[in-house]
Amino acid sequence: MTEPRRTRAEERIAALDASPQALASEVEELRNQLISAEQEAAENKAGWQRNAADFANYRRRTEQDREQMLGIANEVLLAKLLTIADDFDRAIANMPSELAGVGWAEGIEAIDRKLRLLLDSEGLTPIEAVGKPFDPREHEAVMQEETTSVPEGTVTSELQRGYRIRDRVLRPSMVAVAKHPENETAGNGESGGIN
């Protein structure tokens, strides 16, 4: 008698090894695959987190660079506007008294006020110089004035106003600094002073 023909399912069942050793071996192989997959997933996650942190740092640096470039461009423009403000200062200081109250002279003063408000709104503040001790970080000495009315090294006059933007000097004040006349003659004597 011939054996009845088996179905595919029956063939597969017959091919399965259900022995405890085979099942234990298969479980061990699956555990190893799981451990390997978990390690790979952890490595991928760590790599993704590093890339995300690198990108965040890159974006922060580029934003800082952009802000710095805009700040520099803003400072260059403000420095150019200061020459116009200086011209307004000279024009108003030298305006003949007979022009006081004339419409266009008042218009010039109004434009000067608007320019000052613009400079103030950009964080520009004038540097106080007259009567202060000379500070090379804020003042540029362009001349010395012999006087005994103030201590030596004191700023006696301001030739051009200096400005600070936030906490930095944008343009130092051009100043005259007090020098006592007796120090000049004492320097020529036997004391060996500086001329």
Number of C-alpha atoms within 10 A of each C-alpha: 3 4 5 6 8 9 9 9 9 10 11 10 11 10 9 9 10 11 9 9 10 12 12 12 12 12 12 12 12 12 12 12 12 12 12 12 12 12 12 12 12 12 12 12 12 12 12 12 12 12 12 12 12 12 12 12 12 12 12 12 12 12 12 12 12 12 12 12 12 12 12 12 12 13 16 12 11 18 15 11 15 19 12 14 19 14 13 18 15 11 14 15 9 9 11 10 7 7 11 11 10 9 10 11 16 14 12 14 16 12 14 19 14 12 17 16 12 14 19 13 10 14 12 22 18 17 18 15 23 16 16 13 16 21 15 10 11 20 25 20 18 12 14 18 17 18 15 12 9 15 16 20 18 21 26 25 18 20 14 16 19 23 22 17 18 11 9 11 18 21 20 21 28 20 24 24 28 24 21 17 13 11 14 14 11 14 13 12 9 7 8 9 12 9 9
